[in-house]
């Protein structure tokens, strides 16, 4: 429990002091979701169901792609499955979703 609190404090300090460097990365992650969504616009119709499927796939694409990068490197070096693949995907998904919600809230 104490280790978790210390890690949380250290990560929070890292975010506070590195915000200027982290913000462009988070914006790029949110913009890449928009880019994937625009690419999928050619495949799915502009109706309500097509738009929902396009948004779902674009929301899932970047975390899976980013999670696949360390998994491929791990596979090439160890010839075993990457044990933390879903952890990486969840973290990227949470960061991306938070950025999208914040950006959407700022626009509206």
C-alpha positions in Angstrom: 0.0 0.0 0.0 2.8 2.4 0.9 4.6 1.6 -2.4 1.5 2.4 -4.4 1.1 5.8 -2.6 4.7 6.6 -3.3 4.4 5.7 -6.9 1.2 7.7 -7.3 2.9 10.7 -5.7 6.0 10.4 -8.0 3.8 10.0 -11.1 1.8 13.0 -10.1 4.9 15.0 -9.7 6.1 13.8 -13.0 2.9 15.0 -14.6 2.9 18.4 -12.9 6.5 19.1 -13.9 6.3 17.5 -17.3 3.0 18.9 -18.4 4.5 21.1 -21.0 6.1 18.0 -22.6 3.1 15.6 -22.1 0.4 17.9 -23.5 1.6 17.6 -27.2 1.7 13.8 -26.9 -1.8 13.6 -25.5 -3.0 16.0 -28.2 -1.4 13.9 -30.9 -3.1 10.8 -29.5 -6.5 12.5 -29.6 -5.8 13.8 -33.1 -4.7 10.4 -34.3 -8.1 9.1 -33.2 -9.7 11.8 -35.4 -7.5 10.8 -38.3 -8.5 7.2 -38.0 -12.1 8.2 -37.8 -11.8 10.2 -41.0 -10.2 7.2 -42.7 -13.0 5.0 -41.6 -15.5 7.5 -43.0 -14.7 6.1 -46.4 -15.8 2.6 -45.3 -18.8 3.2 -43.1 -21.9 5.2 -44.0 -22.8 8.5 -42.5 -25.8 7.1 -40.7 -26.3 6.7 -37.0 -25.2 3.0 -36.9 -22.3 3.6 -39.3 -21.1 6.6 -37.3 -21.3 4.6 -34.0 -19.2 1.7 -35.5 -16.7 4.2 -37.0 -16.3 6.0 -33.6 -16.0 2.6 -31.8 -13.3 1.3 -34.1 -11.4 4.6 -34.1 -11.4 4.7 -30.3 -10.0 1.2 -30.2 -7.5 1.4 -33.0 -4.7 3.6 -31.5 -4.5 1.8 -28.1 -4.2 -1.5 -29.9 -1.6 -0.2 -32.3 0.4 1.5 -29.5 0.1 -1.7 -27.4 1.3 -3.8 -30.3 4.6 -2.0 -30.6 6.1 -3.2 -27.3 4.5 -6.6 -27.8 6.2 -7.1 -31.2 9.5 -5.9 -29.8 9.1 -8.3 -26.8 8.1 -11.2 -29.2 11.2 -10.6 -31.4 13.6 -10.6 -28.4 12.1 -13.3 -26.1 9.9 -15.3 -28.5 7.1 -15.2 -25.9 3.9 -13.3 -25.5 4.1 -9.8 -24.0 2.7 -10.2 -20.5 1.5 -6.6 -20.1 -0.2 -6.1 -23.4 -3.7 -5.4 -22.1 -2.2 -3.2 -19.3 -0.6 -1.0 -21.9 -3.8 -1.0 -24.0 -5.9 0.0 -21.0 -3.6 2.9 -20.0 -3.4 4.3 -23.5 -7.2 3.9 -23.9 -7.8 5.8 -20.6 -5.4 8.6 -21.5 -6.9 8.9 -25.0 -10.5 8.8 -23.8 -9.7 11.4 -21.1 -8.1 13.7 -23.7 -11.1 13.3 -26.1 -13.6 14.1 -23.3 -11.6 17.1 -22.2 -11.1 18.4 -25.7 -14.8 17.9 -26.5 -15.8 19.7 -23.3 -13.5 22.6 -24.2 -15.0 22.9 -27.6 -18.7 22.7 -26.5 
